[in-house]
Amino acid sequence: MNAEAVSSERPEVLLIGGRAGVGKTTVGWEVSDRLRAEGIAHAVVEGDYLGQVHPPPAGDPHCAAITEANLAAMWRNFAALGHHRLVYTNTVSVLPRSAPMFERVLGTGVRIVRVLLTATDATAVERLSAREIGSALDREIAGSARKARLLDEHAPPDTVRVATDGRTVVEIASEVLALTGWRGPAGEP
């Protein structure tokens, strides 16, 4: 596709949320790998990186505005290539407060598929202990438990919870991908 192409397809976003250590990024990349193998066009964004700035902008302690601006800039480029599917990973992306951002960025009427990956405290601690080799481990463990409670209490009813304990990333990604409907007969989008 050339840079001038614009998709006439309705935009769709797969939101993969969950506590720290649950496997959001890993599952997102596995979903992307499956889609690539089937020739299904899509873009992938790790949302946690879009607002990584310190100090945060004045009046925006959670960096929501810069996150949205960065996503909008990226989506313009993806849409110009004809893309209409986005795999987006971010801890709290499944919460209702995120939907307006995706409608503003991807367009009104965007189809949103919300997946909340879950894991027990023990599993999250084990995964975080293997990943966090610097000074942030204790802070990550506490934040993970806090976010797990927040997500469990506030995820909207249309959010599908997918357990990750004791499962391979291939199994988890297969379940998540099936929720999108992006795979048709013989891999047709």
Secondary structure as UniProt FT lines:
FT   TURN            3..4
FT   STRAND          12..18
FT   TURN            20..21
FT   HELIX           24..37
FT   TURN            38..39
FT   STRAND          43..46
FT   HELIX           47..49
FT   TURN            50..51
FT   TURN            58..59
FT   TURN            61..62
FT   HELIX           64..80
FT   TURN            81..82
FT   STRAND          85..89
FT   TURN            91..94
FT   HELIX           96..98
FT   HELIX           99..106
FT   TURN            108..109
FT   STRAND          111..118
FT   HELIX           121..131
FT   TURN            135..136
FT   HELIX           137..154
FT   TURN            157..158
FT   STRAND          160..163
FT   TURN            165..166
FT   HELIX           169..180
FT   HELIX           185..187
//
